[in-house]
Amino acid sequence: MLTGKAAAASVIKRSPEYYFARHETFHPRHGWLKKGFDAIEKDAAAFAVADSHIRLGVGKNMGQAIRYWCLAFKIIEPFDDTGRSGQFQPTGFGSSLLSDAGWDPYLEDPASLWHLHWSLNKVPSFATAWGVVFNELRKNEFGVDAIQAELVRFRDGRNLGVSENSLQKDALCILRMYCEQVGTNHISEESLDCPFASLGLIQRTADPKLYQFRIGAKASLPPEIIVSASMEFMFLTSTNQRTISLAELSYGTGSPGRVFKLSEASIYDALEAYAKKSPEISFSSMAVGSQISTKEAPLLVARKALEKYYAGKSQ
């Protein structure tokens, strides 16, 4: 469990690097995060040994993908600041969620997948293309080419030496991860093996080559997860901040509104529902719109929201 300064340090640590196509073309599959987390919990050097993939029971490229996704979802982190030792340790978030006594070690609750989706996209991000797509892709409908074009604009605007092939791999991986892939007559095996497809964040249109985001309230996304993400976003906006506007939570870069594809009304409803049961947050109306405030440290409120949710599920 992370509290106080340790929690703050883990959230605001930012990397100037950009990360593309580190997944070996594999989207995260059922059981991978638990498998990788358990390996590191038992042995900090589990990913450093030559036969690590054999110990994980997968092929070599899949083993590298498991390590990447565990890092990208922030359930493990390098053992030291340099990251050169090849050793890793569980993060506080990873231990809380995936340890055998954790909140949801086998990710049976869709809320856990929503929180992992948030963790993947919040800074520091090790999945750059995901952040670009969820924050900057504004088309009503899009295909692989449109995603790749958005990634190209991002790359060229920062003079990054990333190949077109890498950008295409990321574009395809995002679609496979979040949208059910339909085979000849049924949903493909790839979709059935990807837990994040069940969130329905991206859906097909009438044109089989085009997709769209599903905007608005999500039945499987509980208010506590939205509150937790909102408090972390408040902290990331300014470490001393205790108030944030509903507009920032809805439309700001990296906000819950963009990452979860929520409307302003759906965020308001979630925060209001939580505020009625918990005193940690409150609303105020301004001429420019609603604001959400907290007297406690945002990261503490974020943690409390998660603990309340999972405590309620265990009763």
Salt bridges, closest charged atoms under 4 A:
ASP38 OD1 - LYS34 NZ 3.00
ASP51 OD1 - ARG55 NE 3.29
ASP100 OD1 - LYS34 NZ 2.70
GLU150 OE1 - ARG153 NH2 2.91
ASP156 OD1 - ARG155 NE 2.86
GLU164 OE2 - ARG155 NH2 3.10
ASP170 OD1 - HIS23 NE2 2.58
GLU190 OE1 - ARG176 NE 3.90
ASP193 OD2 - ARG29 NH1 3.79
GLU224 OE2 - LYS277 NZ 3.55
GLU232 OE1 - LYS122 NZ 2.85
GLU280 OE2 - LYS308 NZ 2.76
GLU296 OE2 - LYS304 NZ 2.75
GLU307 OE2 - ARG303 NE 3.03
